[in-house]
Amino acid sequence: MKNLILKIILFLLLCSPSYSADENIDMLNRLGKEINVYSKKIVNVDVGDTVFWKSVNPGHNVEFIKGGIPAGVEKFKSKYSKDTSYTFNTPGIYAYWCTPHKSMGMIGFVVVGNDKSNLEDIKKLKFYGKSTKIAETLINSL
């Protein structure tokens, strides 16, 4: 009986929505052959999960791209060279970039709740420089 109760408690703890699968992303000057890059370009999270961006190298930030977030979500732009986080409460795709390095390909996407209902809006975004080709590849993989 004790064993059954322990299994039930463990099950409830593991399946509880309060135990989210948060994600960590590093903001880097270099990763392999790439320069000015996020350590993960696409992450999938559930509604209520938080993404933490760590300022491993100075000079980077996170800014949601105008038109690249679900309807009703407010703009978000972090300070430069500071760790930041965002809790995703609205399902959909969130496109973001590092403001000073967006043309160098420092972009990323967060897919919340496996909801891709705003994919057509994401496809219409204007990217710059090296980000144009990177965005096309990433968007095609969503």
N, C-alpha and C positions, 0 to 999 in steps of 0.2 A: 504494500500500500504506500509506504514511504517513497519507494522508487517511482511509482506512478505519479504521485504528487510532485516530486522533483522534476519529472519529465514534463508535466503540464506547466509548471512554473517556468522552466527553461524555454519551452515552446512559446509561451506568452511573452517572455522577455525578448526573444529573438524576432518574433513577428510583430511586435508592437510598433506602431508608426512613430512613436517618440524616439526610437532608436534608428536614426536616419543613416543613410549611406553618403555622408558628406564627401566632398572631393577636395583635394589639394592640388594646386597648380603653381609652379614656380615661374617667376618672371626673370628671364635669363638674357645675358649678353650673348651667350654661345651655348649651343647644344649640338654636339657632333660637328657637322659642316655648316649648320645654320647659325646665323647671327640674329640677335634681337628676336627672341622667340619665347612663346609660352611652352612649358614642358609638356602640356597636353593641348592638342588643338580642338578636340571634340570630347565633351564629357556628357554622359547621360545621368540625370538625377531624377528623383521623385519629387513631387510637390512637397514643399516644406523642408527640403534638403538645403544645405548651405555649401557654397563653393568658397574656399579660402585661397586667395592669391598671395603668395609669399614673395616679397621683394628681395630676391637673392642677390641681384645686382642692381645698382642705383640707376635712376633715370626712366623707369617704366611705370605704367599705370594701367588701369582698366577703365574703358569707356564704352557703354552700350552705344551701338551705332543707331542713329536716328532712322526710324523706319524698319529697323532690324530686331524689333522686340514685339511680343504680343500686345494687342490692343489693350489700353488701360494701364499699362506698366509705365511708371515714371522713369525719366532718364536717370542714369547713374554714371558718375565719373569719380574715380578715386583720386587721391593725391599722388603725386610723383614720389617714388622711392619709399613707399609705405605699404606695409601689409594691409590687405583689405579683404572684406568678405561680403557676400550677398546671399540672403535667404530667398529662394525661388518659390513664391506662393502662387504663381500663375503659370499654367501649362503652356507650352509652346517652345519655339526656337528663339534663342537669344544670341545675336551676333555682337561681338565686341572686338575692340582693338586697343593697342597701346597708342595713345594720341600722337606722340612724337615719332613713332616707328611704324605707323600704319602702312606707309608706302613701301616699307622694307619687308612686309609680310608678317608682321606681328599681329595676327588675328586669331580668333577662336570662336567656338560655338558651344553653347550649353543647350541641350535638349531636355526639356522638363516634362516628365510624365509621359514620355514617348509620344508626345503630341506634336505633329508636324503640320498643323492646320495653317500656319503662316509661312509655309515653305515658299509659296509664290512671291510673297513680299520679300523674303530673303534673297530670292533669285534676282530681284529688281535692284538690289543695293548697288551703289557705285563704289567700287574699290579702287585703290590707287597703286600705281607702280607694280612692284612684285606681288602685292596682295591680290591683284586681279586674277592671276593664274592660280595662286594658292587657294583663293576663295572658290574658284570654279571646281577644283579638285575636291575640296572639302564638302561643298554643297552637294556635289554628285554622290558623295558617300553617305549623306545623311539618311 
